[in-house]
């Protein structure tokens, strides 16, 4: 679940940046992407917070890299 959230955040971020470059940062679609990214970050923070209460060793760090407009996590 955590990895899926991270991938969705990165893909939405890429779309938001592209829209912002094309239409400007105050375009309604750019703002919608920003709001959705914020919501996903909040979900991720809730997951991380829950994991930290249960067991600190189960929380894994992550790294991602981009390849052909797809986010990959390691």
C-alpha positions as CSV (number, residue, x, y, z in Angstrom):
1,X,0.0,0.0,0.0
2,X,2.8,2.4,0.9
3,X,4.7,1.8,-2.3
4,X,1.5,2.3,-4.4
5,X,0.9,5.6,-2.6
6,X,4.5,6.7,-3.3
7,X,4.2,5.8,-7.0
8,X,0.9,7.6,-7.3
9,X,2.3,10.7,-5.6
10,X,5.2,10.8,-8.0
11,X,3.1,10.3,-11.1
12,X,0.7,13.0,-10.0
13,X,3.6,15.3,-9.3
14,X,4.9,14.8,-12.8
15,X,1.6,15.5,-14.3
16,X,1.2,18.6,-12.1
17,X,4.6,19.9,-13.2
18,X,3.8,19.4,-16.9
19,X,0.4,21.1,-16.5
20,X,2.0,24.0,-14.6
21,X,4.6,24.5,-17.3
22,X,2.0,24.4,-20.0
23,X,-0.9,26.4,-18.4
24,X,0.6,28.2,-15.4
25,X,0.7,27.3,-11.7
26,X,-2.7,28.9,-11.0
27,X,-4.6,26.8,-13.5
28,X,-7.4,24.9,-11.8
29,X,-6.2,21.5,-13.0
30,X,-2.7,22.2,-11.5
31,X,-4.4,23.1,-8.2
32,X,-6.5,19.9,-8.4
33,X,-3.3,17.8,-8.8
34,X,-1.7,19.7,-5.8
35,X,-4.7,19.0,-3.6
36,X,-4.7,15.3,-4.6
37,X,-1.0,15.0,-3.9
38,X,-1.6,16.6,-0.4
39,X,-4.3,14.0,0.3
40,X,-2.0,11.2,-0.7
41,X,0.8,12.6,1.4
42,X,-1.6,12.7,4.4
43,X,-2.5,9.0,3.8
44,X,1.2,8.2,3.6
45,X,1.9,10.0,6.9
46,X,-0.9,8.2,8.6
47,X,0.5,4.8,7.4
48,X,4.0,5.8,8.6
49,X,2.7,7.0,11.9
50,X,0.8,3.8,12.4
51,X,3.8,1.7,11.5
52,X,6.0,3.7,14.0
53,X,3.6,2.8,16.8
54,X,3.7,-0.9,16.0
55,X,7.3,-1.6,15.1
56,X,10.0,0.8,14.0
57,X,11.8,-2.0,12.1
58,X,8.8,-2.5,9.8
59,X,9.0,1.0,8.4
60,X,11.3,0.8,5.4
61,X,13.0,3.7,3.7
62,X,12.5,4.1,0.0
63,X,14.2,5.4,-3.1
64,X,12.7,6.0,-6.4
65,X,13.9,6.6,-9.9
66,X,12.1,7.6,-13.1
67,X,12.2,5.6,-16.3
68,X,10.0,6.4,-19.3
69,X,7.6,8.5,-17.2
70,X,7.1,5.6,-14.7
71,X,8.2,5.8,-11.1
72,X,10.1,2.8,-9.7
73,X,10.8,2.2,-6.1
74,X,13.7,0.3,-4.6
